[in-house]
Amino acid sequence: MIDKNQYIYGTHAVVEALQAAKDIDKILLSKTMSDDTASMVIELARQLRIPVQRVPVAKIDRITRRNHQGIVALLSAVTYYRVEDIVPQLFDNGDNPLLVVLDGVTDVRNFGAVARTCECAGVNAIVIPDRESVSVNADAVKTSAGALNHLPVCREHNLAGAVRYLRDSGFMVVGSSDKATVPYTTPSYTGPVAIVLGAEDVGISPDIMRLCDTQVMIPEFGHINSLNVSVAGGIMIYEVVRQRLNDNQSVV
C-alpha cells in the first residue's frame, strides 16, 4: 500500500502540483477520464518530462478510495536532474566523472543496492530512463540506506540521446554483458567513464549497446551464470576505483 504522503489525487491538486513543478515520478490517468482534462494533464506533464500512464480506474482505486477523479500523481522521493545539467558542472569542478546508467532495471531492491554502492564509491550520478524503469520512491531510498539522499539521479526521456551526449562529452561508455568477450579488467578507466548495466532478464537494450564504446564481461565459473545486477555493478564500479587509485587519482 502506498503511503498517503507519497501521492496527490484529484484533478485540481495534480494540475496545481504540475504548475508548481513538484517532483513527480509519474501520473496515472483513468482510461475513462474526459479527453479535454486528460489532454491538459498530458501536455503539462510532457513539458516537465513526467511520464503519464493511462490505466483502469481499479488501479487508482487500489492507491486511494477517496474522490480521485481518475487521476493520481505519484511523488518522487528525490529531485531528478538531467545529464546535460550535471556533466558540465562536474567538468567545471575539475572532476574526473564516473556515471552509472541503468537500462531497464525495475526492481527497487536492485536499484537501491546499486545506489548504495555508487554513493560509497564516489559515483557522480545515476542515469535512468523515465519509462520501464524503477521509481525512485520512499522504498528505493530506504533500500539504498539513504544513499539516494546524496546521489543525483538523472531521469531521461531519451536514454539513447543521453548516452550519446556522454560520448560526445568525452566519456568512455562501457556496457556490461555476459555475451561480451573482453574481460572487465582490460579497458583503462582512468578517464571519464559511464558504466551501463541492463536488466537481469534481457540485459542492455540493443539501441543502447550499439552506443557503447566497449562491451565487457565479468567471468563466471558456476552453473547458473547469472550475477545479480547490483553485484555486477559493484564489481564494475570498484574496478574503476581500483584503477584510479593505482593511477594516484583522487576518487572523489
N, C-alpha and C positions, 0 to 999 in steps of 0.2 A: 504494500500500500504506500502510495506517495504521500509524504508529509504535506500538510496544507500550506506550509511556508515555502514549498518548492514549486508552486504553480499559481497562476492567475486565471480566473474564469470569467466569462461574460464578455459580450462584445465591447461594451464601453470601456471596461477595465483593461482589456487586452489592447484595444486601439490606443488608449492613453499610455500604456506601457511601451508600445511601439513608437509613439510620437516622442516619448521621453528617452528613447534609445536604451531601455533597460537591457541587461544581459539576459537574453532569452536563448534557450538551447534549441527549441523547436516549437511549432504551433500545430495543434491538432484541430482540424475543422471537420464538423459533421458533413457527411455527403449530402444531407438534406438541407443544409443552410442555403438561404436565398443567394442567388447568383450575384446580386449587387453587393451585398455585405461581404461575401466571400472574395469577390474581386478586389474590394477595397483593402481587406486584410492582406491578401496575397501580394498586392502591389506595395504596401507599406513594408511587408516582410522582405520582399525582393530587394528593395532599396537598402535594407540593412543586412542583406545576405543571410537571412534566417530561414531555414527550411520549413516548409509547410506540408503537412500530410492530410489528405482527405481520408477520413476513417468513418466506420459505422458509429452511430451515436452511442451504441453499447460500450464502445471502448472508452469514450469520455465519461460515461456513467460509472465505469469502474474506478475512475480517478476521483470524481466527486458527484454526489447526488443533488447538489444544490442547483440553482437555476443558472446553468452554464450557458444556455442559449446556443449550444452546439459548438462552443469554442473554448479551448484551454491552451494557455501558454505555459510551457514547462521552463522554469527558470534555470539558468546556468549557475553553478556554484563558483565559477571563476569569470574573469573578464577575458574575452577572446581577443587575440591580436591577429595581424596579417603579417605574412612573411616579409612583404615589401616594407613594412614599418620596422620590423625587428632587425633585419640584416644590416641596413645602413648604419644603424645605431651601434651594432656590435663592432663593425669595422671602424667607426669613428672613435670608439673607446679603445681601439688597439687590440681587440680580442682576436684570437685565432678560433673561429666559431666551430662548434660541434652541434649539429641538429639531428634529431631523430624523427623520421617520417613514418607514420603508421598508416598503412594502406589496407583498409577493410577490417581492422581489429575492432570487434564489437563486444568482447567480454570485458566487463568492468573490472574484474579481478586482475586479468592480464594487463589491462591498461594501467591500473593503479600500481601494479608491481613494476612495470616499465618506468612509470613516472618516478617511483621511489628510487630506482637505480639511477635514472637520469639526474635527479637532484643531487644524489650523493656523489656522482662522478663529475659534476660541473657542466653537464649538458646545458646549452643556452636556451633551447626551446624544443617543444614537441610540435609536430605539424600533423593535423588530421583533416580529412575531408568533412564536409558538412552533411553528407549522406552516407548511409551504410557504414556508419562508424559509431563508436561508443559515445554516449552522452557524458559530459563532464558534470555530473551531479554530485549530491552530497555523499552518495555511496562511493563514488570514484575518489573523492577527496579523502574519505575515511580509509579506503583500501590503500591509498598511496601514503598512509601515515602522515598526512599533512603536507607531503611534498608539493602537491598542486597549488598550495598557497604561496609557493615561492618560485615555481617553474612556469614560465609563459607557455601558453597553448595557442598556437596559430590554427584557426579553423578556416579552411579554404574551400570555396565553391568549386574551383577548378584545380584539383590536386596536381594534375599533369602540368598545368601552367605554373604552379608554384615550384615544382621540381625543376622545370625549365629555367625559371628565374634564378634558382640556386646555382644551376650550372653556369648560367651567364654571368653570375656574380663571382665566379671563381671557386665554387665548391666542387670537390670530387664527390659524386653521388655513387654510393656503394649499396648494391642490393644483396641481401642475404637470401640464398636459395639453396635447397638441397639438391637441385639439379645442376648447380654450378660445379666447375672442376678446379677452380682456383682456391686454395686454402685461405681462410680469412686472415691469416697472419702474413700473407705475401705482399699485399699493397702497402705503400707508405701512407700513413695517416697523419703526417706532421703538418699538413696544410689544412685549410678549411674543409670540413667533411660533413656530409649528410648521409646518415645510415638509414636505409629503407627496410622496414620489416613488414611482412604481409600477414594476412590471416592464416591461422594454422591449417585450415582445411584446403584452401586454394592458393595460398601464398600471395606473392606480389602480382597485381594485375598486369597483363601483357603491355598495356599502354605505358604504365609506369616503369616496367622492367626495361622497355626499349630506351628509356631516358637515362638509365643507369650507366655511368662510365665504366663500371666493372661489376661483375657478379661474383660473389664469393660463397664458399660453403664451409660449414663447421663440421669436421669429421665426426661421424657417429659409428660406434662399433658394437652396439647392442642389436637386439632383434626387432625393436619397434620402429627405429629410425624416425622419431618424431619429437624433437625438442620443443618444449613449451616456448611460445613466442617471447615471453618475458625472460626466460633463461637465455635463449639465443641472443636477445637484445643485450642482456648483461655481459655476455661473453664478448660481443662485438664492441660494445661501449668501452669495456675495460682494456681491450686490445689497443684502442685509440689512446687511452690514458697511459698504458704501459709504454707505447712508442714515444709519446710526447715527453714523458718523464725521462726516458733514456736519451732524448734529444735535448735534455736540460731546459725544457719549456715549463712555464707555469701552466698548470692545467686550468685554473680558474683565474 
